[in-house]
Amino acid sequence: MAKNLKEQRYLRILEQLKSLLTKTEDKIAKMATVAAVLKAKQPHFFWCGFYRVVDGELIVGPYQGSVACQVLEKDRGVCWHAVNTKKTVIVPDVEKFPGHIACDSRSKSEIVIPLFNERNEVYAVLDVDSDKLNSFDQIDAKYLEEIVKLI
């Protein structure tokens, strides 16, 4: 069964990250590696990085792309929605998402994947933006969810 180009790319990235992420147990180092690989290998990724839950705030972590918002306003925007619902969020058009936080006005669509600790609490999110509408789908969700589990 032939997979589409996007799935093939994700499968190669997954194998590469499985190898790379064995070098340390440090979550920040792993996040930095994931962000770098994803941004370099996925042409539809305009911005790719992590926001960490620190003392009840979402603070920017390792990322690749234009300058990010350092702290995201509590309970507002796509990243907080993913934290609060504990679910992956796919936004085809960020302008239509209530309370969207625009760190870069060129961002048009977004996907956010929560990362869970051993107590099933969200400790960070992977945030990926595209400068095109409708860039993300269930294929992105499936593989990005697998990738963050490696961290």
C-alpha positions as CSV (number, residue, x, y, z in Angstrom):
1,M,0.0,0.0,0.0
2,A,1.6,3.3,-1.1
3,K,1.5,6.2,1.3
4,N,1.3,9.7,0.2
5,L,4.3,12.0,0.1
6,K,3.4,13.7,3.4
7,E,3.2,10.3,5.2
8,Q,6.4,9.1,3.6
9,R,8.2,12.2,4.8
10,Y,6.8,11.8,8.4
11,L,7.9,8.1,8.5
12,R,11.5,9.2,7.5
13,I,11.4,12.0,10.2
14,L,10.1,9.6,12.8
15,E,13.0,7.1,12.2
16,Q,15.5,9.9,12.2
17,L,14.2,11.3,15.5
18,K,14.1,7.8,17.1
19,S,17.8,7.6,16.6
20,L,18.6,11.3,17.5
21,L,16.6,11.4,20.7
22,T,18.5,8.6,22.4
23,K,21.5,10.8,23.1
24,T,20.0,12.5,26.3
25,E,17.1,12.4,28.7
26,D,16.9,16.2,28.8
27,K,13.5,17.3,27.5
28,I,14.6,20.8,26.4
29,A,17.4,19.3,24.3
30,K,14.9,16.8,22.7
31,M,12.4,19.7,22.0
32,A,15.2,21.7,20.3
33,T,16.1,18.7,18.1
34,V,12.5,18.0,17.2
35,A,11.8,21.6,16.3
36,A,15.0,21.8,14.1
37,V,14.3,18.5,12.3
38,L,10.6,19.3,11.7
39,K,11.3,22.8,10.4
40,A,14.0,21.6,8.1
41,K,12.1,18.6,6.7
42,Q,8.5,19.8,6.4
43,P,8.1,22.5,3.7
44,H,4.7,23.5,4.9
45,F,6.0,24.4,8.4
46,F,6.5,28.2,8.7
47,W,7.1,28.2,12.5
48,C,7.7,25.2,14.7
49,G,8.4,25.1,18.4
50,F,7.3,24.4,21.9
51,Y,5.6,26.3,24.7
52,R,6.2,25.0,28.2
53,V,3.8,25.1,31.1
54,V,5.8,26.9,33.8
55,D,4.1,28.1,37.0
56,G,0.7,28.3,35.3
57,E,2.0,30.2,32.3
58,L,2.9,29.1,28.8
59,I,6.5,30.1,28.2
60,V,8.2,29.8,24.8
61,G,10.7,26.9,24.6
62,P,12.9,25.7,21.8
63,Y,11.7,26.8,18.4
64,Q,12.6,27.5,14.7
65,G,11.2,30.4,12.8
66,S,10.5,34.1,13.4
67,V,10.5,35.7,16.8
68,A,7.9,34.1,19.1
69,C,5.6,35.5,21.8
70,Q,7.6,34.8,25.0
71,V,4.5,34.3,27.2
72,L,1.0,33.4,25.9
73,E,-1.9,35.1,27.6
74,K,-3.6,32.7,30.1
75,D,-6.5,30.7,28.6
76,R,-6.4,32.4,25.3
77,G,-5.4,31.1,21.8
78,V,-4.8,27.8,20.3
79,C,-2.0,26.6,22.6
80,W,-4.0,27.2,25.7
81,H,-7.0,25.5,24.1
82,A,-4.8,22.4,23.6
83,V,-3.6,22.6,27.2
84,N,-7.0,23.0,28.6
85,T,-8.7,20.3,26.5
86,K,-5.7,17.9,26.5
87,K,-6.3,17.4,22.8
88,T,-4.6,18.1,19.5
89,V,-6.1,21.2,17.8
90,I,-6.1,21.8,14.1
91,V,-6.9,25.3,12.9
92,P,-7.4,25.7,9.1
93,D,-7.7,29.5,9.4
94,V,-6.3,31.2,12.5
95,E,-8.3,34.4,11.8
96,K,-11.5,32.3,12.5
97,F,-10.2,30.9,15.8
98,P,-11.7,32.9,18.8
99,G,-9.0,34.5,20.8
100,H,-6.2,33.6,18.4
101,I,-2.9,35.1,19.5
102,A,-0.9,36.4,16.5
103,C,2.8,36.3,17.3
104,D,3.5,36.7,13.5
105,S,0.8,38.1,11.2
106,R,2.0,35.8,8.4
107,S,0.7,32.7,10.2
108,K,-2.5,31.5,8.5
109,S,-3.1,27.9,9.8
110,E,-1.9,26.1,12.9
111,I,-1.7,22.7,14.7
112,V,-1.0,22.3,18.4
113,I,-0.1,18.9,20.0
114,P,-0.1,18.5,23.8
115,L,2.8,16.7,25.6
116,F,1.9,14.7,28.7
117,N,3.9,13.7,31.8
118,E,3.6,10.5,33.7
119,R,0.6,11.9,35.6
120,N,-1.2,12.7,32.3
121,E,-0.7,16.4,32.9
122,V,0.2,18.7,29.9
123,Y,3.7,20.1,30.5
124,A,4.2,21.6,27.0
125,V,2.7,21.8,23.6
126,L,4.2,21.5,20.1
127,D,3.0,24.5,18.1
128,V,3.3,24.5,14.3
129,D,2.2,27.3,12.0
130,S,2.0,27.6,8.3
131,D,1.8,30.8,6.2
132,K,-0.9,29.1,4.1
133,L,-4.5,28.3,4.9
134,N,-5.6,24.6,5.5
135,S,-2.0,23.3,5.8
136,F,-2.7,20.7,8.5
137,D,-4.8,17.5,8.6
138,Q,-5.2,14.2,10.4
139,I,-1.9,12.9,8.9
140,D,0.0,15.8,10.6
141,A,-1.9,15.1,13.8
142,K,-1.1,11.4,13.8
143,Y,2.6,11.7,13.2
144,L,3.2,14.8,15.3
145,E,1.5,13.0,18.2
146,E,3.9,10.0,17.7
147,I,6.9,12.4,17.5
148,V,6.1,14.2,20.8
149,K,5.8,10.9,22.6
150,L,9.5,10.4,21.8
151,I,10.4,13.4,24.1
